[in-house]
């Protein structure tokens, strides 16, 4: 009976060794296939068959050229129609006389919000106002980027960036 158990143990050892070699060969073949796919993508455009199997190889569509904001326009409120050209300096919004855009609005704080450039984008931040600042119906809790044509509401006044 001990001969059978020795034979069984030896067979299990060879089986385990065979499984290890199969695992090693599958890992090597997977790595080789990944390297070949990466090399083909680097050499030229992938074939239709490769794109079907690996959609991540498809080239990214060209990004549209974004227009730069050039002016701030008041679209609603007591100052409707007012336009300010945008420069590299921040714009202070509020009822205080030192504000860049003095809002004649009882719901605006003295130093209500600040619109500032960062790189090629403009950001709006609330400066601790009583009634809050809203970017497209979302109350600001931190500085957020402002896209062209997206309304910013301070009390009864609504402003937008335009090209």
C-alpha positions as CSV (number, residue, x, y, z in Angstrom):
1,X,0.0,0.0,0.0
2,X,2.9,2.4,0.6
3,X,4.0,1.8,-3.1
4,X,0.7,3.2,-4.3
5,X,0.9,6.2,-2.1
6,X,4.5,6.9,-3.3
7,X,3.3,6.5,-6.9
8,X,0.4,8.9,-6.3
9,X,2.6,11.4,-4.7
10,X,5.1,11.2,-7.6
11,X,2.2,11.6,-10.1
12,X,0.9,14.6,-8.2
13,X,4.3,16.2,-8.2
14,X,4.7,15.8,-12.0
15,X,1.1,17.1,-12.5
16,X,1.9,20.2,-10.4
17,X,5.2,20.7,-12.3
18,X,3.3,20.4,-15.6
19,X,0.8,23.0,-14.4
20,X,3.6,25.4,-13.4
21,X,5.2,25.1,-16.9
22,X,1.8,25.8,-18.5
23,X,1.3,28.9,-16.4
24,X,4.8,30.1,-17.3
25,X,4.2,29.6,-21.0
26,X,0.8,31.4,-20.9
27,X,2.4,34.4,-19.1
28,X,5.2,34.6,-21.6
29,X,2.9,34.3,-24.6
30,X,0.6,37.0,-23.2
31,X,3.5,39.4,-22.6
32,X,4.8,38.7,-26.1
33,X,1.4,39.3,-27.6
34,X,1.1,42.6,-25.7
35,X,4.5,43.7,-26.9
36,X,3.7,42.9,-30.5
37,X,0.4,44.8,-30.3
38,X,2.2,47.8,-28.8
39,X,4.9,47.7,-31.5
40,X,2.3,47.6,-34.3
41,X,0.5,50.6,-32.8
42,X,3.7,52.5,-32.6
43,X,4.8,51.7,-36.1
44,X,1.6,52.8,-37.9
45,X,-2.1,52.9,-37.7
46,X,-3.8,49.7,-36.5
47,X,-5.8,47.5,-39.0
48,X,-9.6,47.2,-38.8
49,X,-9.2,43.7,-37.3
50,X,-7.0,45.0,-34.5
51,X,-9.4,47.9,-33.8
52,X,-12.3,45.4,-33.5
53,X,-10.3,43.3,-31.0
54,X,-8.7,46.3,-29.2
55,X,-10.9,49.4,-29.5
56,X,-8.5,51.2,-27.2
57,X,-6.0,51.4,-30.1
58,X,-8.3,53.7,-32.1
59,X,-6.8,57.2,-32.4
60,X,-8.5,59.9,-30.4
61,X,-10.8,62.2,-32.3
62,X,-9.4,65.7,-32.9
63,X,-10.4,68.1,-30.2
64,X,-12.3,71.2,-31.2
65,X,-10.4,74.4,-30.8
66,X,-11.8,76.2,-27.7
67,X,-12.6,79.9,-28.1
68,X,-11.1,82.2,-25.5
69,X,-13.3,84.3,-23.3
70,X,-12.8,88.0,-24.3
71,X,-15.6,89.8,-22.4
72,X,-17.9,89.6,-19.4
73,X,-21.6,90.4,-20.2
74,X,-24.4,91.1,-17.8
75,X,-27.4,89.3,-19.2
76,X,-30.0,89.8,-16.4
77,X,-30.4,92.3,-13.6
78,X,-30.2,96.1,-13.1
79,X,-26.9,96.3,-15.2
80,X,-28.3,94.2,-18.1
81,X,-26.3,94.9,-21.3
82,X,-23.1,96.0,-19.4
83,X,-19.9,94.6,-21.0
84,X,-16.4,94.4,-19.5
85,X,-13.4,93.4,-21.6
86,X,-11.4,90.6,-19.9
87,X,-7.7,91.1,-19.3
88,X,-5.1,89.1,-17.3
89,X,-6.3,90.6,-13.9
90,X,-9.1,89.2,-11.7
91,X,-12.5,90.8,-11.6
92,X,-14.1,91.6,-8.2
93,X,-17.9,91.4,-8.2
94,X,-20.0,93.0,-5.5
95,X,-21.7,96.1,-4.1
96,X,-18.5,97.7,-2.8
97,X,-17.2,100.8,-4.7
98,X,-13.8,99.2,-5.1
99,X,-15.3,96.2,-7.1
100,X,-14.5,95.9,-10.8
101,X,-18.2,95.4,-11.5
102,X,-20.3,97.3,-8.9
103,X,-23.6,95.4,-8.6
104,X,-26.6,97.5,-7.9
105,X,-28.3,94.5,-6.3
106,X,-29.6,94.2,-2.7
107,X,-28.9,90.4,-2.7
108,X,-25.1,90.9,-3.5
109,X,-22.5,91.3,-0.8
110,X,-19.9,94.1,-0.8
111,X,-17.2,91.7,-1.9
112,X,-19.4,88.9,-3.3
113,X,-17.3,86.9,-5.8
114,X,-14.1,86.9,-7.8
115,X,-13.6,85.9,-11.4
116,X,-10.0,85.2,-12.2
117,X,-7.9,83.8,-15.0
118,X,-5.7,80.7,-14.6
119,X,-3.9,79.6,-17.7
120,X,-6.3,79.9,-20.6
121,X,-9.4,79.4,-18.4
122,X,-11.5,81.6,-16.1
123,X,-12.6,80.6,-12.7
124,X,-15.3,81.9,-10.3
125,X,-15.1,81.8,-6.5
126,X,-17.5,83.0,-3.9
127,X,-15.9,85.3,-1.3
128,X,-18.1,84.2,1.6
129,X,-21.2,86.0,0.5
130,X,-24.4,85.9,2.4
131,X,-26.7,84.7,-0.4
132,X,-24.2,82.6,-2.4
133,X,-22.9,82.5,-6.0
134,X,-24.4,80.1,-8.5
135,X,-22.7,78.6,-11.6
136,X,-25.4,77.1,-13.9
137,X,-27.8,76.6,-10.9
138,X,-25.1,75.0,-8.7
139,X,-24.1,76.9,-5.6
140,X,-20.3,77.4,-5.4
141,X,-18.5,75.8,-2.5
142,X,-15.0,76.2,-4.2
143,X,-13.5,77.9,-7.2
144,X,-14.9,76.4,-10.4
145,X,-14.0,76.9,-14.1
146,X,-16.5,79.0,-16.1
147,X,-17.2,78.0,-19.7
148,X,-18.4,80.3,-22.4
149,X,-22.1,81.1,-22.2
150,X,-22.6,79.4,-18.8
151,X,-24.6,81.7,-16.5
152,X,-23.2,82.9,-13.2
153,X,-25.9,84.3,-10.8
154,X,-25.3,86.7,-8.0
155,X,-28.6,87.7,-6.5
156,X,-30.7,89.1,-9.4
157,X,-27.7,89.7,-11.6
158,X,-26.7,87.0,-14.2
159,X,-23.3,87.3,-16.0
160,X,-21.7,85.2,-18.8
161,X,-18.4,84.9,-20.4
162,X,-18.4,85.5,-24.2
163,X,-15.9,85.2,-27.0
